Amino acid sequence: MEKNKRFILIIILLFVFQFAFALAWQSRSEAKELKIAVITALSGSGANWGRGILHGAELAADDVNAKGGLQVGGEKYTIKLIPYDDKYTAAGGAAAVHKAVFSDKVKIIIGSISSASVLAMQEVTEKNKILIMADSWAREVISPQKPYTFRPFMTSTQAAPGMARWAKKTFPEVKEIVTVAANDASGWSIGKDYQEAYQKEGFKVLTEFPERGIKDLYPILTRIKGTNAGILQDCALGVGTAALLTKQTKEMGLKAAVIGGAWVDPSEFIRNAGGAEMAEGYAYPVVFDRNSQDPAIVDFIKKFRKKYGEKEFIDTPDPSFYDGTMLLFEGLRRAGTVEDTDKIRIALEGIEKFQGVLGEMRWGGKETYGINHQIIQHHHIAQIQKGKEVIILKAGEF
């Protein structure tokens, strides 16, 4: 009888040990969840660009999760993105960052595309050591006083010098240009970049600051008609307003070339301009050659179309923030932690080169911003010709 009791006890203990081991093994093998906020414009005037940040991050998370998750410090993590709509405004960014940091307890944020939104977010993120992978083109977003903010996206600071050199060679007769910059933080910053770049090339620069979203540019163009300006430089006007500037310039009979300060979706630009004829000749910087046969770009577009369909807007933010999110994941792997943002920041800074969909990139910007938290990559010059986007100069040719 005593032997039977001991036998039963041994069986029970073995069962308990086996059950405990199974639970422990299951907890080790199951991926934990890593929450990352995506704060961007999902409505408002910047929504087409803002969705691109979310698309890029989603596609990167899909690729990592499909392989079982992200391996960090001996643990596997399933990436969970939490999107917030900042409505392309400072107030929207402030509201979103408070919810993300204090309610949802995230430590990493991707976005926003709005300078005003990012600057508002930084009031919370920097003092709470929250990491941001931002898009904003405002210079003051990146500085030694903001060590938890990185920008995995080319800005006008990098694009403007090349565009000004190209303009000087292409329009040798032009001595005077007008920067037409949106009257907000984005426009002021981008306008300053282009003003400095054109002045360095010997141009006389005049300035105009229309309100964002303006539809009637005729009064501004009437003033410009009384000058000798041969180039109108769009600075952060947005696709719709930039297209109207091109259209209304032609309607008024002005011979000035209209040059873009940033990438556009050509089909949307043409639609807003009222047709291919009105959009003809608009030139702009791009890092994303949507017609490239590079296997990495072809594969990215294929994945994008499979997930979002043929009609969804695709532009530079989509592959840029796919690359930026993958760069973030590499930083997390190297840091060996998803909690300690100081270690993650240092690991990110230590990535000397990174190969993405858009080619090789590296951190730089210390000479401009005082800290190497700006992505450096090559860009091309595109132009709308006969209703299509054409790369007229490849990186290194201007």
Secondary structure, DSSP 8 states (H G I E B T S, - for coil): -HHHHHHHHHHHHHHHHHHHHHHHHHHHHS-EEEEEEEEE-SSSTTHHHHHHHHHHHHHHHHHHHHTT-EEETTEEEEEEEEEEE-TTSHHHHHHHHHIIIIIS--SEEE--S-HHHHHHHHHHHTTTT-EEE-----GGGSSTT-TTEEB-S--HHHHHHHHHHHHHHH-TT--EEEEEE-SSHHHHHHHHHHHHHHHHTT-EEEEE---TT----HHHHHHHHTS---EEEEES--HHHHHHHHHHHHHTT---EEE-SS---HHHHHHHHTSHHHHTT-EEEES--TT---HHHHHHHHHHHHHH-SSS---THHHHHHHHHHHHHHHHHHHT-SS-HHHHHHHHHT---EEETTEEEEEE-HHHHSSS-EEE---EEEEEETTEEEEEE-TT--
